[in-house]
């Protein structure tokens, strides 16, 4: 009886683990970003990136095709009507600078807003209002 109970618990644990891993893998999208851009304190070059939503709706991994990854916390939800229909990355743009500001993954109603970085504050102070440039996310 004890052995049967242990097997049931093991099977339940494994199915929950593999089920959640496969769900996480479904929240993986690609973006072709045609410009260098700022994320937090990093500057990333133009190129193809994979954006992956991790176990929480506010934690993302951005990876390039060379295997470099950056973890991004976007703790501020942003409600919007176009989240599900229009998965995208939103960048604030001013002069030659682009700053990642929002991530909208497919299947979600809300987007996620990144905390304002130092470069974003400097741009706002220097220029005033920045324009928004959207880059579409597509399934890899």
N, CA, C and O atoms as CSV, one atom per row, in Angstrom:
chain,resi,resn,atom,element,x,y,z
A,1,UNK,N,N,0.817,-1.192,0.000
A,1,UNK,CA,C,0.000,0.000,0.000
A,1,UNK,C,C,0.869,1.267,0.000
A,1,UNK,O,O,0.601,2.225,-0.724
A,2,UNK,N,N,1.913,1.239,0.833
A,2,UNK,CA,C,2.807,2.381,0.929
A,2,UNK,C,C,3.540,2.605,-0.398
A,2,UNK,O,O,3.728,3.745,-0.823
A,3,UNK,N,N,3.948,1.521,-1.043
A,3,UNK,CA,C,4.648,1.601,-2.324
A,3,UNK,C,C,3.717,2.177,-3.399
A,3,UNK,O,O,4.144,3.001,-4.207
A,4,UNK,N,N,2.475,1.757,-3.411
A,4,UNK,CA,C,1.509,2.261,-4.383
A,4,UNK,C,C,1.280,3.755,-4.174
A,4,UNK,O,O,1.229,4.517,-5.139
A,5,UNK,N,N,1.145,4.167,-2.940
A,5,UNK,CA,C,0.949,5.578,-2.625
A,5,UNK,C,C,2.159,6.407,-3.065
A,5,UNK,O,O,1.998,7.504,-3.601
A,6,UNK,N,N,3.360,5.889,-2.842
A,6,UNK,CA,C,4.577,6.585,-3.284
A,6,UNK,C,C,4.622,6.718,-4.800
A,6,UNK,O,O,5.023,7.761,-5.316
A,7,UNK,N,N,4.217,5.678,-5.518
A,7,UNK,CA,C,4.203,5.735,-6.989
A,7,UNK,C,C,3.187,6.754,-7.488
A,7,UNK,O,O,3.448,7.484,-8.445
A,8,UNK,N,N,2.042,6.800,-6.843
A,8,UNK,CA,C,1.019,7.770,-7.244
A,8,UNK,C,C,1.531,9.193,-7.003
A,8,UNK,O,O,1.358,10.073,-7.846
A,9,UNK,N,N,2.154,9.405,-5.860
A,9,UNK,CA,C,2.691,10.739,-5.555
A,9,UNK,C,C,3.802,11.119,-6.531
A,9,UNK,O,O,3.877,12.267,-6.967
A,10,UNK,N,N,4.662,10.165,-6.874
A,10,UNK,CA,C,5.731,10.422,-7.833
A,10,UNK,C,C,5.156,10.756,-9.207
A,10,UNK,O,O,5.599,11.702,-9.857
A,11,UNK,N,N,4.175,9.981,-9.641
A,11,UNK,CA,C,3.548,10.227,-10.942
A,11,UNK,C,C,2.865,11.587,-10.973
A,11,UNK,O,O,2.949,12.299,-11.974
A,12,UNK,N,N,2.197,11.950,-9.903
A,12,UNK,CA,C,1.529,13.247,-9.829
A,12,UNK,C,C,2.547,14.386,-9.871
A,12,UNK,O,O,2.353,15.374,-10.579
A,13,UNK,N,N,3.613,14.244,-9.123
A,13,UNK,CA,C,4.660,15.268,-9.101
A,13,UNK,C,C,5.306,15.431,-10.467
A,13,UNK,O,O,5.502,16.554,-10.931
A,14,UNK,N,N,5.641,14.315,-11.117
A,14,UNK,CA,C,6.271,14.383,-12.440
A,14,UNK,C,C,5.340,14.985,-13.475
A,14,UNK,O,O,5.777,15.782,-14.305
A,15,UNK,N,N,4.069,14.621,-13.444
A,15,UNK,CA,C,3.142,15.182,-14.430
A,15,UNK,C,C,2.953,16.676,-14.198
A,15,UNK,O,O,2.841,17.440,-15.157
A,16,UNK,N,N,2.916,17.102,-12.941
A,16,UNK,CA,C,2.810,18.537,-12.659
A,16,UNK,C,C,4.059,19.273,-13.130
A,16,UNK,O,O,3.970,20.358,-13.704
A,17,UNK,N,N,5.216,18.679,-12.885
A,17,UNK,CA,C,6.475,19.292,-13.301
A,17,UNK,C,C,6.567,19.400,-14.811
A,17,UNK,O,O,6.843,20.480,-15.334
A,18,UNK,N,N,6.343,18.305,-15.523
A,18,UNK,CA,C,6.451,18.331,-16.981
A,18,UNK,C,C,5.331,19.129,-17.612
A,18,UNK,O,O,5.521,19.737,-18.666
A,19,UNK,N,N,4.179,19.138,-16.992
A,19,UNK,CA,C,3.074,19.948,-17.501
A,19,UNK,C,C,3.398,21.422,-17.436
A,19,UNK,O,O,3.129,22.157,-18.386
A,20,UNK,N,N,3.976,21.872,-16.324
A,20,UNK,CA,C,4.309,23.287,-16.196
A,20,UNK,C,C,5.469,23.668,-17.107
A,20,UNK,O,O,5.496,24.784,-17.626
A,21,UNK,N,N,6.420,22.774,-17.311
A,21,UNK,CA,C,7.528,23.051,-18.231
A,21,UNK,C,C,7.007,23.200,-19.650
A,21,UNK,O,O,7.445,24.096,-20.372
A,22,UNK,N,N,6.090,22.350,-20.064
A,22,UNK,CA,C,5.569,22.462,-21.424
A,22,UNK,C,C,4.725,23.716,-21.579
A,22,UNK,O,O,4.702,24.310,-22.658
A,23,UNK,N,N,4.024,24.136,-20.518
A,23,UNK,CA,C,3.276,25.380,-20.595
A,23,UNK,C,C,4.211,26.571,-20.719
A,23,UNK,O,O,3.933,27.511,-21.465
A,24,UNK,N,N,5.319,26.532,-19.988
A,24,UNK,CA,C,6.277,27.627,-20.085
A,24,UNK,C,C,6.870,27.697,-21.483
A,24,UNK,O,O,7.105,28.793,-21.992
A,25,UNK,N,N,7.114,26.578,-22.102
A,25,UNK,CA,C,7.710,26.560,-23.436
A,25,UNK,C,C,6.778,27.166,-24.471
A,25,UNK,O,O,7.237,27.613,-25.522
A,26,UNK,N,N,5.470,27.190,-24.194
A,26,UNK,CA,C,4.527,27.761,-25.140
A,26,UNK,C,C,4.580,29.285,-25.143
A,26,UNK,O,O,4.096,29.901,-26.093
A,27,UNK,N,N,5.138,29.904,-24.136
A,27,UNK,CA,C,5.259,31.352,-24.063
A,27,UNK,C,C,6.633,31.804,-24.527
A,27,UNK,O,O,7.332,32.529,-23.818
A,28,UNK,N,N,7.011,31.376,-25.708
A,28,UNK,CA,C,8.307,31.713,-26.279
A,28,UNK,C,C,8.061,32.293,-27.668
A,28,UNK,O,O,7.469,31.641,-28.528
A,29,UNK,N,N,8.513,33.498,-27.872
A,29,UNK,CA,C,8.292,34.200,-29.136
A,29,UNK,C,C,9.606,34.783,-29.636
A,29,UNK,O,O,10.548,34.962,-28.864
A,30,UNK,N,N,9.664,35.078,-30.927
A,30,UNK,CA,C,10.864,35.693,-31.494
A,30,UNK,C,C,10.549,37.100,-31.990
A,30,UNK,O,O,9.408,37.429,-32.312
A,31,UNK,N,N,11.593,37.912,-32.041
A,31,UNK,CA,C,11.468,39.271,-32.562
A,31,UNK,C,C,12.733,39.608,-33.335
A,31,UNK,O,O,13.842,39.313,-32.891
A,32,UNK,N,N,12.559,40.217,-34.474
A,32,UNK,CA,C,13.679,40.735,-35.267
A,32,UNK,C,C,13.752,42.232,-34.971
A,32,UNK,O,O,12.929,43.011,-35.454
A,33,UNK,N,N,14.731,42.617,-34.186
A,33,UNK,CA,C,14.839,44.009,-33.742
A,33,UNK,C,C,15.898,44.700,-34.604
A,33,UNK,O,O,17.069,44.324,-34.569
A,34,UNK,N,N,15.485,45.716,-35.383
A,34,UNK,CA,C,16.390,46.316,-36.371
A,34,UNK,C,C,17.294,47.425,-35.835
A,34,UNK,O,O,17.923,48.135,-36.619
A,35,UNK,N,N,17.370,47.584,-34.525
A,35,UNK,CA,C,18.174,48.664,-33.951
A,35,UNK,C,C,18.774,48.205,-32.622
A,35,UNK,O,O,18.245,47.302,-31.972
A,36,UNK,N,N,19.879,48.833,-32.227
A,36,UNK,CA,C,20.439,48.594,-30.894
A,36,UNK,C,C,19.469,49.190,-29.878
A,36,UNK,O,O,18.805,50.188,-30.159
A,37,UNK,N,N,19.388,48.574,-28.693
A,37,UNK,CA,C,18.429,49.070,-27.708
A,37,UNK,C,C,18.918,48.828,-26.282
A,37,UNK,O,O,19.758,47.965,-26.026
A,38,UNK,N,N,18.369,49.612,-25.373
A,38,UNK,CA,C,18.707,49.531,-23.952
A,38,UNK,C,C,17.680,48.666,-23.227
A,38,UNK,O,O,16.477,48.778,-23.463
A,39,UNK,N,N,18.174,47.805,-22.342
A,39,UNK,CA,C,17.340,47.078,-21.391
A,39,UNK,C,C,18.041,47.217,-20.053
A,39,UNK,O,O,19.133,46.686,-19.855
A,40,UNK,N,N,17.415,47.925,-19.150
A,40,UNK,CA,C,18.013,48.174,-17.842
A,40,UNK,C,C,19.353,48.873,-18.053
A,40,UNK,O,O,19.384,49.972,-18.607
A,41,UNK,N,N,20.450,48.273,-17.631
A,41,UNK,CA,C,21.765,48.905,-17.789
A,41,UNK,C,C,22.540,48.368,-18.983
A,41,UNK,O,O,23.682,48.771,-19.203
A,42,UNK,N,N,21.949,47.476,-19.752
A,42,UNK,CA,C,22.626,46.837,-20.891
A,42,UNK,C,C,22.185,47.474,-22.205
A,42,UNK,O,O,21.067,47.971,-22.331
A,43,UNK,N,N,23.091,47.444,-23.176
A,43,UNK,CA,C,22.761,47.817,-24.552
A,43,UNK,C,C,22.898,46.554,-25.380
A,43,UNK,O,O,23.963,45.938,-25.418
A,44,UNK,N,N,21.819,46.170,-26.042
A,44,UNK,CA,C,21.818,44.964,-26.868
A,44,UNK,C,C,21.843,45.361,-28.334
A,44,UNK,O,O,21.182,46.324,-28.722
A,45,UNK,N,N,22.598,44.630,-29.161
A,45,UNK,CA,C,22.692,44.968,-30.582
A,45,UNK,C,C,21.445,44.538,-31.348
A,45,UNK,O,O,20.674,43.693,-30.893
A,46,UNK,N,N,21.269,45.134,-32.509
A,46,UNK,CA,C,20.175,44.726,-33.390
A,46,UNK,C,C,20.327,43.250,-33.721
A,46,UNK,O,O,21.442,42.729,-33.755
A,47,UNK,N,N,19.214,42.576,-33.964
A,47,UNK,CA,C,19.278,41.162,-34.316
A,47,UNK,C,C,18.017,40.417,-33.949
A,47,UNK,O,O,17.005,41.005,-33.567
A,48,UNK,N,N,18.106,39.103,-34.075
A,48,UNK,CA,C,16.964,38.240,-33.764
A,48,UNK,C,C,17.057,37.806,-32.305
A,48,UNK,O,O,18.101,37.337,-31.850
A,49,UNK,N,N,15.959,37.966,-31.583
A,49,UNK,CA,C,15.916,37.635,-30.165
A,49,UNK,C,C,14.725,36.731,-29.867
A,49,UNK,O,O,13.687,36.802,-30.525
A,50,UNK,N,N,14.903,35.887,-28.866
A,50,UNK,CA,C,13.809,35.077,-28.358
A,50,UNK,C,C,13.376,35.685,-27.028
A,50,UNK,O,O,14.201,35.952,-26.155
A,51,UNK,N,N,12.072,35.897,-26.891
A,51,UNK,CA,C,11.508,36.426,-25.655
A,51,UNK,C,C,10.683,35.311,-25.040
A,51,UNK,O,O,9.777,34.768,-25.673
A,52,UNK,N,N,11.006,34.979,-23.808
A,52,UNK,CA,C,10.354,33.853,-23.142
A,52,UNK,C,C,9.782,34.324,-21.813
A,52,UNK,O,O,10.493,34.870,-20.969
A,53,UNK,N,N,8.483,34.100,-21.646
A,53,UNK,CA,C,7.862,34.407,-20.361
A,53,UNK,C,C,8.111,33.229,-19.439
A,53,UNK,O,O,7.808,32.087,-19.786
A,54,UNK,N,N,8.661,33.502,-18.272
A,54,UNK,CA,C,9.013,32.435,-17.343
A,54,UNK,C,C,7.839,32.119,-16.425
A,54,UNK,O,O,6.694,32.412,-16.768
A,55,UNK,N,N,8.098,31.541,-15.292
A,55,UNK,CA,C,7.040,30.991,-14.447
A,55,UNK,C,C,6.055,32.020,-13.905
A,55,UNK,O,O,4.953,31.654,-13.498
A,56,UNK,N,N,6.422,33.279,-13.889
A,56,UNK,CA,C,5.486,34.307,-13.441
A,56,UNK,C,C,5.206,35.251,-14.601
A,56,UNK,O,O,6.026,35.362,-15.512
A,57,UNK,N,N,4.074,35.926,-14.585
A,57,UNK,CA,C,3.745,36.833,-15.693
A,57,UNK,C,C,4.648,38.054,-15.779
A,57,UNK,O,O,4.575,38.801,-16.754
A,58,UNK,N,N,5.497,38.272,-14.782
A,58,UNK,CA,C,6.331,39.477,-14.771
A,58,UNK,C,C,7.816,39.203,-14.979
A,58,UNK,O,O,8.625,40.127,-14.896
A,59,UNK,N,N,8.191,37.956,-15.247
A,59,UNK,CA,C,9.602,37.607,-15.427
A,59,UNK,C,C,9.823,37.054,-16.831
A,59,UNK,O,O,9.129,36.136,-17.266
A,60,UNK,N,N,10.803,37.628,-17.536
A,60,UNK,CA,C,11.077,37.265,-18.919
A,60,UNK,C,C,12.564,36.995,-19.099
A,60,UNK,O,O,13.403,37.499,-18.353
A,61,UNK,N,N,12.870,36.179,-20.118
A,61,UNK,CA,C,14.254,35.976,-20.535
A,61,UNK,C,C,14.335,36.409,-21.993
A,61,UNK,O,O,13.526,35.995,-22.824
A,62,UNK,N,N,15.316,37.244,-22.289
A,62,UNK,CA,C,15.573,37.688,-23.657
A,62,UNK,C,C,16.901,37.077,-24.064
A,62,UNK,O,O,17.923,37.315,-23.419
A,63,UNK,N,N,16.889,36.281,-25.146
A,63,UNK,CA,C,18.091,35.559,-25.586
A,63,UNK,C,C,18.392,35.891,-27.034
A,63,UNK,O,O,17.485,36.048,-27.851
A,64,UNK,N,N,19.686,35.996,-27.347
A,64,UNK,CA,C,20.075,36.170,-28.744
A,64,UNK,C,C,20.460,34.819,-29.335
A,64,UNK,O,O,20.432,33.803,-28.641
A,65,UNK,N,N,20.816,34.809,-30.611
A,65,UNK,CA,C,21.135,33.542,-31.284
A,65,UNK,C,C,22.547,33.045,-30.971
A,65,UNK,O,O,22.950,31.991,-31.465
A,66,UNK,N,N,23.303,33.787,-30.160
A,66,UNK,CA,C,24.635,33.341,-29.746
A,66,UNK,C,C,24.618,32.712,-28.355
A,66,UNK,O,O,25.664,32.342,-27.823
A,67,UNK,N,N,23.434,32.591,-27.773
A,67,UNK,CA,C,23.313,31.951,-26.470
A,67,UNK,C,C,23.387,32.885,-25.277
A,67,UNK,O,O,23.377,32.426,-24.135
A,68,UNK,N,N,23.463,34.190,-25.518
A,68,UNK,CA,C,23.474,35.150,-24.413
A,68,UNK,C,C,22.045,35.399,-23.954
A,68,UNK,O,O,21.142,35.558,-24.775
A,69,UNK,N,N,21.841,35.432,-22.649
A,69,UNK,CA,C,20.512,35.662,-22.087
A,69,UNK,C,C,20.540,36.796,-21.080
A,69,UNK,O,O,21.540,37.035,-20.403
A,70,UNK,N,N,19.421,37.480,-21.002
A,70,UNK,CA,C,19.234,38.552,-20.043
A,70,UNK,C,C,17.871,38.349,-19.396
A,70,UNK,O,O,16.868,38.204,-20.095
A,71,UNK,N,N,17.829,38.337,-18.078
A,71,UNK,CA,C,16.559,38.191,-17.374
A,71,UNK,C,C,16.013,39.574,-17.079
A,71,UNK,O,O,16.729,40.456,-16.606
A,72,UNK,N,N,14.724,39.748,-17.367
A,72,UNK,CA,C,14.081,41.044,-17.228
A,72,UNK,C,C,12.857,40.897,-16.338
A,72,UNK,O,O,12.018,40.022,-16.553
A,73,UNK,N,N,12.768,41.753,-15.349
A,73,UNK,CA,C,11.580,41.809,-14.508
A,73,UNK,C,C,10.733,42.979,-14.979
A,73,UNK,O,O,11.216,44.106,-15.092
A,74,UNK,N,N,9.481,42.704,-15.249
A,74,UNK,CA,C,8.538,43.736,-15.676
A,74,UNK,C,C,7.373,43.725,-14.694
A,74,UNK,O,O,6.311,43.179,-14.994
A,75,UNK,N,N,7.569,44.323,-13.529
A,75,UNK,CA,C,6.624,44.144,-12.434
A,75,UNK,C,C,5.320,44.917,-12.550
A,75,UNK,O,O,4.415,44.713,-11.741
A,76,UNK,N,N,5.206,45.789,-13.526
A,76,UNK,CA,C,4.018,46.637,-13.608
A,76,UNK,C,C,3.103,46.171,-14.731
A,76,UNK,O,O,3.438,46.343,-15.903
A,77,UNK,N,N,1.951,45.582,-14.400
A,77,UNK,CA,C,1.028,45.187,-15.462
A,77,UNK,C,C,0.441,46.417,-16.136
A,77,UNK,O,O,0.253,47.461,-15.511
A,78,UNK,N,N,0.156,46.270,-17.426
A,78,UNK,CA,C,-0.446,47.363,-18.179
A,78,UNK,C,C,-1.634,46.799,-18.938
A,78,UNK,O,O,-1.472,45.959,-19.823
A,79,UNK,N,N,-2.812,47.257,-18.597
A,79,UNK,CA,C,-4.031,46.756,-19.236
A,79,UNK,C,C,-4.136,47.335,-20.639
A,79,UNK,O,O,-3.788,48.490,-20.882
A,80,UNK,N,N,-4.618,46.515,-21.543
A,80,UNK,CA,C,-4.801,46.968,-22.910
A,80,UNK,C,C,-5.677,46.032,-23.696
A,80,UNK,O,O,-5.761,44.842,-23.392
A,81,UNK,N,N,-6.332,46.565,-24.706
A,81,UNK,CA,C,-7.246,45.769,-25.518
A,81,UNK,C,C,-6.515,44.932,-26.558
A,81,UNK,O,O,-7.068,43.952,-27.058
A,82,UNK,N,N,-5.290,45.299,-26.891
A,82,UNK,CA,C,-4.598,44.659,-28.006
A,82,UNK,C,C,-3.583,43.611,-27.591
A,82,UNK,O,O,-2.842,43.122,-28.444
A,83,UNK,N,N,-3.516,43.246,-26.321
A,83,UNK,CA,C,-2.495,42.317,-25.854
A,83,UNK,C,C,-2.510,40.988,-26.574
A,83,UNK,O,O,-1.476,40.561,-27.088
A,84,UNK,N,N,-3.645,40.323,-26.629
A,84,UNK,CA,C,-3.737,39.006,-27.238
A,84,UNK,C,C,-3.577,39.077,-28.746
A,84,UNK,O,O,-2.916,38.228,-29.345
A,85,UNK,N,N,-4.178,40.086,-29.362
A,85,UNK,CA,C,-4.174,40.187,-30.819
A,85,UNK,C,C,-2.897,40.794,-31.382
A,85,UNK,O,O,-2.644,40.697,-32.583
A,86,UNK,N,N,-2.101,41.411,-30.542
A,86,UNK,CA,C,-0.953,42.154,-31.035
A,86,UNK,C,C,0.274,41.941,-30.139
A,86,UNK,O,O,0.725,42.882,-29.487
A,87,UNK,N,N,0.826,40.701,-30.098
A,87,UNK,CA,C,2.015,40.483,-29.267
A,87,UNK,C,C,3.186,41.303,-29.810
A,87,UNK,O,O,3.453,41.310,-31.012
A,88,UNK,N,N,3.881,41.997,-28.893
A,88,UNK,CA,C,4.908,42.921,-29.368
A,88,UNK,C,C,5.833,43.336,-28.235
A,88,UNK,O,O,5.562,43.106,-27.057
A,89,UNK,N,N,6.919,43.950,-28.635
A,89,UNK,CA,C,7.808,44.658,-27.726
A,89,UNK,C,C,7.634,46.136,-28.033
A,89,UNK,O,O,7.640,46.532,-29.199
A,90,UNK,N,N,7.479,46.951,-27.006
A,90,UNK,CA,C,7.338,48.394,-27.200
A,90,UNK,C,C,8.612,49.074,-26.705
A,90,UNK,O,O,9.088,48.817,-25.599
A,91,UNK,N,N,9.146,49.943,-27.548
A,91,UNK,CA,C,10.373,50.674,-27.234
A,91,UNK,C,C,10.077,52.168,-27.215
A,91,UNK,O,O,9.351,52.673,-28.071
A,92,UNK,N,N,10.635,52.866,-26.246
A,92,UNK,CA,C,10.611,54.320,-26.285
A,92,UNK,C,C,11.769,54.748,-27.171
A,92,UNK,O,O,12.883,54.242,-27.041
A,93,UNK,N,N,11.498,55.685,-28.074
A,93,UNK,CA,C,12.496,56.096,-29.063
A,93,UNK,C,C,12.683,57.600,-28.989
A,93,UNK,O,O,11.720,58.366,-29.014
A,94,UNK,N,N,13.932,58.003,-28.898
A,94,UNK,CA,C,14.267,59.410,-28.894
A,94,UNK,C,C,15.642,59.559,-29.523
A,94,UNK,O,O,16.617,58.974,-29.051
A,95,UNK,N,N,15.717,60.342,-30.586
A,95,UNK,CA,C,16.960,60.509,-31.352
A,95,UNK,C,C,17.451,59.133,-31.810
A,95,UNK,O,O,16.738,58.451,-32.546
A,96,UNK,N,N,18.641,58.709,-31.397
A,96,UNK,CA,C,19.171,57.404,-31.799
A,96,UNK,C,C,19.032,56.349,-30.712
A,96,UNK,O,O,19.573,55.251,-30.845
A,97,UNK,N,N,18.323,56.661,-29.651
A,97,UNK,CA,C,18.205,55.736,-28.525
A,97,UNK,C,C,16.847,55.043,-28.504
A,97,UNK,O,O,15.806,55.663,-28.720
A,98,UNK,N,N,16.888,53.747,-28.238
A,98,UNK,CA,C,15.684,52.940,-28.068
A,98,UNK,C,C,15.784,52.252,-26.714
A,98,UNK,O,O,16.831,51.707,-26.366
A,99,UNK,N,N,14.697,52.277,-25.954
A,99,UNK,CA,C,14.671,51.667,-24.627
A,99,UNK,C,C,13.466,50.734,-24.564
A,99,UNK,O,O,12.337,51.164,-24.798
A,100,UNK,N,N,13.700,49.453,-24.248
A,100,UNK,CA,C,12.591,48.511,-24.099
A,100,UNK,C,C,11.736,48.948,-22.917
A,100,UNK,O,O,12.239,49.107,-21.805
A,101,UNK,N,N,10.429,49.144,-23.162
A,101,UNK,CA,C,9.564,49.631,-22.084
A,101,UNK,C,C,8.401,48.700,-21.765
A,101,UNK,O,O,7.928,48.682,-20.629
A,102,UNK,N,N,7.923,47.915,-22.756
A,102,UNK,CA,C,6.781,47.032,-22.516
A,102,UNK,C,C,6.959,45.722,-23.265
A,102,UNK,O,O,7.581,45.672,-24.326
A,103,UNK,N,N,6.397,44.655,-22.689
A,103,UNK,CA,C,6.374,43.341,-23.327
A,103,UNK,C,C,4.929,42.861,-23.328
A,103,UNK,O,O,4.296,42.775,-22.276
A,104,UNK,N,N,4.410,42.550,-24.512
A,104,UNK,CA,C,3.046,42.040,-24.674
A,104,UNK,C,C,3.139,40.656,-25.308
A,104,UNK,O,O,3.439,40.530,-26.495
A,105,UNK,N,N,2.883,39.625,-24.518
A,105,UNK,CA,C,2.948,38.250,-25.010
A,105,UNK,C,C,1.573,37.827,-25.522
A,105,UNK,O,O,0.562,38.365,-25.071
A,106,UNK,N,N,1.515,36.876,-26.453
A,106,UNK,CA,C,0.218,36.397,-26.930
A,106,UNK,C,C,-0.502,35.616,-25.835
A,106,UNK,O,O,0.123,35.034,-24.949
A,107,UNK,N,N,-1.812,35.617,-25.916
A,107,UNK,CA,C,-2.607,34.842,-24.971
A,107,UNK,C,C,-2.875,35.551,-23.673
A,107,UNK,O,O,-3.588,35.020,-22.822
A,108,UNK,N,N,-2.331,36.727,-23.493
A,108,UNK,CA,C,-2.570,37.472,-22.263
A,108,UNK,C,C,-3.348,38.735,-22.558
A,108,UNK,O,O,-3.253,39.291,-23.653
A,109,UNK,N,N,-4.106,39.181,-21.596
A,109,UNK,CA,C,-4.867,40.409,-21.767
A,109,UNK,C,C,-3.988,41.617,-21.461
A,109,UNK,O,O,-4.095,42.658,-22.109
A,110,UNK,N,N,-3.124,41.463,-20.470
A,110,UNK,CA,C,-2.293,42.579,-20.030
A,110,UNK,C,C,-0.871,42.460,-20.558
A,110,UNK,O,O,-0.360,41.363,-20.784
A,111,UNK,N,N,-0.254,43.603,-20.747
A,111,UNK,CA,C,1.161,43.646,-21.049
A,111,UNK,C,C,1.931,43.838,-19.758
A,111,UNK,O,O,1.340,43.926,-18.681
A,112,UNK,N,N,3.236,43.903,-19.864
A,112,UNK,CA,C,4.086,44.109,-18.697
A,112,UNK,C,C,5.000,45.293,-18.979
A,112,UNK,O,O,5.656,45.352,-20.019
A,113,UNK,N,N,5.035,46.225,-18.052
A,113,UNK,CA,C,5.851,47.421,-18.193
A,113,UNK,C,C,7.108,47.287,-17.354
A,113,UNK,O,O,7.043,46.939,-16.175
A,114,UNK,N,N,8.255,47.564,-17.966
A,114,UNK,CA,C,9.517,47.522,-17.237
A,114,UNK,C,C,9.650,48.776,-16.380
A,114,UNK,O,O,9.081,49.822,-16.692
A,115,UNK,N,N,10.403,48.654,-15.307
A,115,UNK,CA,C,10.682,49.838,-14.486
A,115,UNK,C,C,11.472,50.835,-15.317
A,115,UNK,O,O,12.270,50.454,-16.173
A,116,UNK,N,N,11.244,52.099,-15.058
A,116,UNK,CA,C,11.955,53.137,-15.798
A,116,UNK,C,C,13.443,53.076,-15.457
A,116,UNK,O,O,13.830,53.143,-14.290
A,117,UNK,N,N,14.266,52.948,-16.491
A,117,UNK,CA,C,15.714,52.858,-16.295
A,117,UNK,C,C,16.327,54.260,-16.249
A,117,UNK,O,O,15.667,55.252,-16.557
A,118,UNK,N,N,17.589,54.319,-15.862
A,118,UNK,CA,C,18.295,55.603,-15.814
A,118,UNK,C,C,18.356,56.250,-17.192
A,118,UNK,O,O,18.165,57.460,-17.321
A,119,UNK,N,N,18.621,55.446,-18.225
A,119,UNK,CA,C,18.704,56.004,-19.581
A,119,UNK,C,C,17.351,56.572,-20.008
A,119,UNK,O,O,17.290,57.603,-20.677
A,120,UNK,N,N,16.280,55.904,-19.624
A,120,UNK,CA,C,14.941,56.394,-19.954
A,120,UNK,C,C,14.664,57.718,-19.242
A,120,UNK,O,O,14.094,58.633,-19.836
A,121,UNK,N,N,15.059,57.823,-17.992
A,121,UNK,CA,C,14.887,59.077,-17.245
A,121,UNK,C,C,15.708,60.200,-17.887
A,121,UNK,O,O,15.240,61.334,-17.992
A,122,UNK,N,N,16.929,59.881,-18.313
A,122,UNK,CA,C,17.776,60.887,-18.961
A,122,UNK,C,C,17.156,61.356,-20.270
A,122,UNK,O,O,17.151,62.550,-20.567
A,123,UNK,N,N,16.633,60.416,-21.051
A,123,UNK,CA,C,15.999,60.782,-22.320
A,123,UNK,C,C,14.788,61.669,-22.080
A,123,UNK,O,O,14.594,62.663,-22.780
A,124,UNK,N,N,13.980,61.316,-21.100
A,124,UNK,CA,C,12.785,62.097,-20.801
A,124,UNK,C,C,13.165,63.506,-20.357
A,124,UNK,O,O,12.530,64.480,-20.761
A,125,UNK,N,N,14.190,63.612,-19.534
A,125,UNK,CA,C,14.646,64.919,-19.069
A,125,UNK,C,C,15.204,65.749,-20.227
A,125,UNK,O,O,14.934,66.945,-20.328
A,126,UNK,N,N,15.986,65.101,-21.099
A,126,UNK,CA,C,16.677,65.807,-22.186
A,126,UNK,C,C,15.718,66.182,-23.320
A,126,UNK,O,O,15.724,67.321,-23.786
A,127,UNK,N,N,14.910,65.243,-23.755
A,127,UNK,CA,C,14.082,65.441,-24.943
A,127,UNK,C,C,12.640,65.794,-24.596
A,127,UNK,O,O,11.997,66.556,-25.319
A,128,UNK,N,N,12.136,65.255,-23.514
A,128,UNK,CA,C,10.721,65.432,-23.195
A,128,UNK,C,C,9.981,64.140,-23.491
A,128,UNK,O,O,10.263,63.105,-22.888
A,129,UNK,N,N,9.051,64.197,-24.403
A,129,UNK,CA,C,8.239,63.025,-24.727
A,129,UNK,C,C,8.914,62.212,-25.828
A,129,UNK,O,O,9.309,62.755,-26.860
A,130,UNK,N,N,9.039,60.928,-25.601
A,130,UNK,CA,C,9.623,60.030,-26.606
A,130,UNK,C,C,8.499,59.358,-27.384
A,130,UNK,O,O,7.398,59.174,-26.863
A,131,UNK,N,N,8.778,58.994,-28.623
A,131,UNK,CA,C,7.791,58.239,-29.395
A,131,UNK,C,C,7.910,56.760,-29.038
A,131,UNK,O,O,8.904,56.330,-28.452
A,132,UNK,N,N,6.885,55.990,-29.400
A,132,UNK,CA,C,6.874,54.551,-29.129
A,132,UNK,C,C,7.022,53.811,-30.447
A,132,UNK,O,O,6.318,54.103,-31.414
A,133,UNK,N,N,7.941,52.850,-30.482
A,133,UNK,CA,C,8.149,51.995,-31.652
A,133,UNK,C,C,7.823,50.573,-31.226
A,133,UNK,O,O,8.371,50.073,-30.244
A,134,UNK,N,N,6.930,49.919,-31.968
A,134,UNK,CA,C,6.553,48.539,-31.663
A,134,UNK,C,C,7.245,47.577,-32.612
A,134,UNK,O,O,7.353,47.846,-33.808
A,135,UNK,N,N,7.715,46.453,-32.079
A,135,UNK,CA,C,8.293,45.370,-32.874
A,135,UNK,C,C,7.453,44.133,-32.595
A,135,UNK,O,O,7.294,43.725,-31.444
A,136,UNK,N,N,6.917,43.540,-33.655
A,136,UNK,CA,C,6.024,42.387,-33.500
A,136,UNK,C,C,6.769,41.165,-32.983
A,136,UNK,O,O,7.933,40.939,-33.314
A,137,UNK,N,N,6.076,40.386,-32.167
A,137,UNK,CA,C,6.576,39.090,-31.715
A,137,UNK,C,C,5.904,38.022,-32.557
A,137,UNK,O,O,4.704,38.096,-32.818
A,138,UNK,N,N,6.676,37.028,-32.983
A,138,UNK,CA,C,6.127,35.919,-33.747
A,138,UNK,C,C,6.609,34.612,-33.180
A,138,UNK,O,O,7.695,34.539,-32.605
A,139,UNK,N,N,5.803,33.570,-33.338
A,139,UNK,CA,C,6.177,32.256,-32.831
A,139,UNK,C,C,7.403,31.767,-33.565
A,139,UNK,O,O,7.503,31.912,-34.783
A,140,UNK,N,N,8.346,31.183,-32.826
A,140,UNK,CA,C,9.598,30.705,-33.426
A,140,UNK,C,C,9.384,29.429,-34.198
A,140,UNK,O,O,10.331,28.886,-34.768
